[in-house]
């Protein structure tokens, strides 16, 4: 009888141990799945491929995924405007460019749309209005995806800009403007940087695009 009781006790301990291990494994799987399932809103996924996202991340772009972006309305100054990555033949990495102001308005977190205006502070010239502009993110982190078709020197160019950062009291921390040239037509001598070009621009030493009262 003693041996029988010991067998029952051992059997009970074995069953309990399996249950605990199974529970731990389930929790680990759930956590991993929730990280993997961080995603971009559908309107962005419809115009941006995963290969493009991977290329931008590899170049140093910040892609803040999520479907609960913070409210971004306001005007922000990018000063100084420094290029930290450029894979084009121009090799502008390390060079400074003209300051820019960005005005965000009309954000709609149901449609993930946002109006974006971009102006060269030195020349006063406004960039062309994006064909599409969507926002993703969560908490205070955001990424805005802009799709434009431009025709410099008569060359049709389709380009993306991804504007990313973290909203703080004084502006946007770690503000980045990443350019991606998706395609172009009729430019055999590469007057314009070739398709596949990625350039990453960051705001100055403090890393903050400060708020501005005027555009």
C-alpha positions as CSV (number, residue, x, y, z in Angstrom):
1,X,0.0,0.0,0.0
2,X,2.8,2.3,0.7
3,X,4.3,1.9,-2.7
4,X,0.8,2.4,-4.2
5,X,0.4,5.8,-2.3
6,X,3.8,6.9,-3.5
7,X,2.9,6.1,-7.1
8,X,-0.3,8.1,-6.8
9,X,1.6,11.0,-5.4
10,X,4.2,10.9,-8.1
11,X,1.5,10.7,-10.8
12,X,-0.2,13.8,-9.3
13,X,3.1,15.7,-9.2
14,X,3.8,14.8,-12.8
15,X,0.4,15.9,-14.0
16,X,0.7,19.2,-12.1
17,X,4.2,19.9,-13.6
18,X,2.9,19.3,-17.1
19,X,0.0,21.7,-16.5
20,X,2.4,24.4,-15.2
21,X,4.8,24.0,-18.1
22,X,1.9,24.1,-20.6
23,X,0.6,27.3,-19.0
24,X,4.0,29.0,-19.2
25,X,4.4,28.0,-22.8
26,X,1.0,29.4,-23.7
27,X,1.9,32.7,-22.0
28,X,5.1,33.0,-23.9
29,X,3.4,32.2,-27.2
30,X,0.7,34.9,-26.5
31,X,3.4,37.5,-25.8
32,X,5.4,36.7,-28.9
33,X,2.2,36.8,-31.0
34,X,1.2,40.2,-29.7
35,X,4.6,41.6,-30.7
36,X,4.5,40.1,-34.2
37,X,0.9,41.4,-34.7
38,X,2.0,45.0,-34.3
39,X,0.8,46.3,-37.7
40,X,0.3,49.3,-39.9
41,X,-3.2,50.6,-40.7
42,X,-4.7,49.1,-43.8
43,X,-4.5,52.3,-46.0
44,X,-0.7,52.3,-45.4
45,X,-0.3,48.5,-46.0
46,X,-2.1,49.0,-49.3
47,X,0.5,51.4,-50.7
48,X,3.7,50.3,-48.9
49,X,5.2,46.9,-49.4
50,X,7.0,44.9,-46.7
51,X,10.2,45.0,-48.7
52,X,10.1,48.8,-48.8
53,X,9.6,48.9,-45.0
54,X,12.6,46.5,-44.6
55,X,14.7,48.7,-46.8
56,X,13.8,51.9,-44.9
57,X,14.5,50.3,-41.5
58,X,17.8,49.0,-42.7
59,X,18.8,52.5,-43.7
60,X,18.0,53.9,-40.3
61,X,14.4,55.0,-40.7
62,X,12.0,54.7,-37.7
63,X,8.8,53.0,-38.7
64,X,6.3,53.3,-35.8
65,X,3.6,50.7,-36.3
66,X,0.2,50.7,-34.6
67,X,-3.3,51.9,-35.2
68,X,-3.6,54.4,-32.3
69,X,-1.3,57.3,-33.4
70,X,-1.0,60.4,-31.2
71,X,-2.6,63.7,-32.4
72,X,0.1,65.5,-34.4
73,X,-1.6,68.8,-35.3
74,X,0.8,71.7,-35.2
75,X,3.8,73.4,-36.9
76,X,7.4,72.0,-36.4
77,X,10.8,73.3,-37.4
78,X,13.5,70.9,-38.6
79,X,16.8,72.7,-37.8
80,X,19.4,71.9,-38.7
81,X,18.5,69.4,-41.4
82,X,21.2,66.8,-41.6
83,X,21.5,63.9,-44.0
84,X,22.7,60.8,-42.1
85,X,22.2,58.2,-44.8
86,X,22.2,58.3,-48.7
87,X,22.7,55.3,-50.9
88,X,22.5,57.3,-54.1
89,X,25.5,58.2,-56.3
90,X,25.3,61.7,-54.8
91,X,26.5,60.4,-51.4
92,X,25.1,63.3,-49.4
93,X,25.6,61.5,-46.0
94,X,26.9,64.0,-43.5
95,X,25.8,67.1,-45.3
96,X,23.5,69.8,-44.1
97,X,20.4,70.9,-46.1
98,X,18.0,73.8,-45.9
99,X,15.8,74.0,-42.8
100,X,12.2,72.9,-43.3
101,X,8.9,73.5,-41.5
102,X,6.1,70.9,-41.4
103,X,2.5,71.8,-40.7
104,X,0.2,68.9,-39.7
105,X,-3.6,69.3,-39.5
106,X,-6.9,67.6,-40.0
107,X,-5.8,64.3,-38.5
108,X,-8.5,61.6,-38.6
109,X,-7.7,58.5,-36.6
110,X,-10.6,56.6,-38.0
111,X,-9.4,56.9,-41.6
112,X,-5.7,57.3,-40.6
113,X,-5.5,60.4,-42.8
114,X,-3.6,63.7,-42.0
115,X,-2.9,66.8,-44.0
116,X,0.8,67.7,-44.3
117,X,2.4,70.8,-45.7
118,X,6.2,71.1,-46.1
119,X,8.1,74.4,-46.7
120,X,11.7,75.2,-47.4
121,X,12.5,77.9,-44.8
122,X,15.3,79.5,-46.9
123,X,13.5,79.7,-50.2
124,X,9.9,79.8,-48.9
125,X,8.9,77.2,-51.5
126,X,6.2,74.7,-50.6
127,X,6.7,71.1,-51.6
128,X,4.0,69.6,-53.8
129,X,0.9,68.4,-52.0
130,X,1.1,64.6,-51.4
131,X,-1.2,62.4,-53.4
132,X,-1.8,60.3,-50.2
133,X,-0.9,60.9,-46.6
134,X,-1.5,58.5,-43.8
135,X,-0.4,58.2,-40.1
136,X,0.4,55.2,-37.9
137,X,1.7,54.8,-34.4
138,X,0.8,54.3,-30.8
139,X,1.4,56.2,-27.5
140,X,3.5,59.3,-28.4
141,X,5.3,57.6,-31.4
142,X,4.1,58.2,-34.9
143,X,5.0,57.7,-38.6
144,X,3.4,59.7,-41.4
145,X,3.6,58.2,-44.9
146,X,3.5,60.6,-47.8
147,X,3.2,59.6,-51.5
148,X,4.0,62.1,-54.1
149,X,4.3,62.2,-57.9
150,X,6.6,65.0,-59.0
151,X,8.1,66.0,-62.4
152,X,11.5,67.7,-62.0
153,X,13.0,68.4,-65.4
154,X,10.0,66.7,-67.0
155,X,10.9,63.4,-65.4
156,X,8.0,61.6,-63.7
157,X,9.1,60.5,-60.2
158,X,7.1,58.6,-57.6
159,X,8.5,59.1,-54.2
160,X,7.6,58.4,-50.6
161,X,8.5,60.4,-47.5
162,X,8.2,58.9,-44.0
163,X,8.1,61.4,-41.2
164,X,8.7,59.8,-37.8
165,X,9.2,60.8,-34.2
166,X,7.9,61.0,-30.7
167,X,5.8,63.9,-29.4
168,X,7.1,65.6,-26.4
169,X,6.3,68.9,-24.6
170,X,8.7,71.0,-26.7
171,X,8.1,69.4,-30.1
172,X,9.0,66.2,-31.8
173,X,11.8,64.1,-30.4
174,X,14.0,62.1,-32.8
175,X,12.3,63.6,-35.8
176,X,13.3,62.0,-39.1
177,X,12.4,62.6,-42.7
178,X,13.1,59.6,-44.8
179,X,13.0,59.9,-48.6
180,X,12.4,56.8,-50.8
181,X,12.4,57.1,-54.6
182,X,10.0,54.3,-55.7
183,X,10.2,54.8,-59.5
184,X,10.9,57.2,-62.2
185,X,10.4,57.4,-66.0
186,X,12.5,58.8,-68.8
187,X,15.8,59.5,-67.1
188,X,18.6,57.4,-68.8
189,X,21.4,59.6,-67.6
190,X,20.2,59.8,-63.9
191,X,19.6,63.5,-63.6
192,X,17.4,62.5,-60.7
193,X,18.7,59.9,-58.2
194,X,17.8,56.4,-59.3
195,X,14.8,54.4,-58.1
196,X,15.6,52.6,-54.8
197,X,17.4,55.7,-53.4
198,X,16.9,56.1,-49.7
199,X,17.9,59.3,-47.8
200,X,17.4,59.8,-44.1
201,X,17.4,63.3,-42.7
202,X,17.3,64.2,-39.0
203,X,16.8,67.4,-37.1
204,X,19.8,68.9,-35.2
205,X,21.9,68.0,-32.2
206,X,19.1,68.1,-29.5
207,X,17.1,65.8,-31.8
208,X,14.0,67.9,-31.4
209,X,11.9,69.5,-34.1
210,X,10.6,72.4,-32.0
211,X,7.1,73.8,-32.2
212,X,6.7,77.0,-34.2
213,X,4.0,79.7,-34.1
214,X,4.1,80.5,-37.8
215,X,4.4,78.6,-41.1
